[in-house]
């Protein structure tokens, strides 16, 4: 019990003739209160430290993307492109047609699958590193391609003036087929940082000045003008 509660209890016990409670109960309660305050302070400091570390990590995200992820992905795309050019779409398909094929084709098919998996992993890293440093391209329209989103190869013909269609013209859930689709369509793939994604977004989706000045949905209205 706290001191005020202890004083009230003593008064009540004196009035009733009961034994007065020992004062060490007050010390225990107050010690717990002090420990609780120390713990609350430590937790607050820990949260602030984690917040600072997260901000520092995010600030480094674009440097890591440009310095490590970008060259790694470029090398993978180059190798995949050479294999695809030499052996064709069979590399992006199932294994059955490769059975009985020349050893070189089988090796290329196997390697193509490894590359596709590595590309998918590195793209996930890139998204994580750049998502918090881009302020406009939240939908990831320019996270992988620089091409105009109205290009039917990318988002399909149903891409509207204000939103994405849910249609996806690429293979979903198959990293091998997806890499083959990218190469077959000769898309302008890139590995942008967050600010580079925003720069491309602003090139394509320019806010309407009059609406933006009024606080209206400038970036989404007349974006194709």
MOQUI-V17067 format. One record per backbone hydrogen bond with DSSP energy under -0.5 kcal/mol. CO is the residue of the C=O (numbers start at 1). NH is the residue of the N-H. Records with the same first field share a line. If there is no record, write none. Layout:
# MOQUI-V17067
CO=NH, NH
This chain:
# MOQUI-V17067
2=6
3=7
4=8
5=9
6=10
7=11
8=12
9=13
10=14
11=15
12=16
13=17, 18
22=25
23=26, 27
24=28
25=29
26=30
27=31
28=32
29=33
30=34
31=35
32=36
33=37
34=38
35=39
36=40
37=41
38=42
39=43
40=44
41=45
42=46
43=47
44=48
45=49
46=50
47=51
48=52
49=53
50=54
51=55
52=56
53=57
54=58
55=59
56=60
57=61
58=61, 62
60=64
61=65
62=66
63=67
64=68, 69
65=70
68=72
69=73
70=74
71=75
72=76
73=77
74=78
75=79
76=80
77=81
78=82
79=83
80=84
81=85
82=86
83=87
84=88
87=90
88=91
89=92
90=93
95=98, 99
96=99
98=101
102=105, 106
103=107
104=108
105=109
106=110
107=111
108=112
109=113
110=114
111=115
112=116
113=117
114=118
115=119
116=120
117=121
118=122
119=123
120=124
121=125
122=126
123=127
124=128
125=129
126=130
127=131
130=133, 134
131=134
133=135
136=138
137=140
140=143
144=190
148=151
149=155
151=154, 155, 156
156=159
163=160
174=178
175=179
176=180
177=181
178=182
179=183
180=184
181=185
182=187
183=186
187=189
188=146
193=197
194=198
195=199
196=200
197=201
198=202
199=203
200=204
201=205
204=206
207=209
208=212
209=213
210=214
211=216
212=215
216=218
217=220, 221
218=208, 221
220=222
222=225
223=206
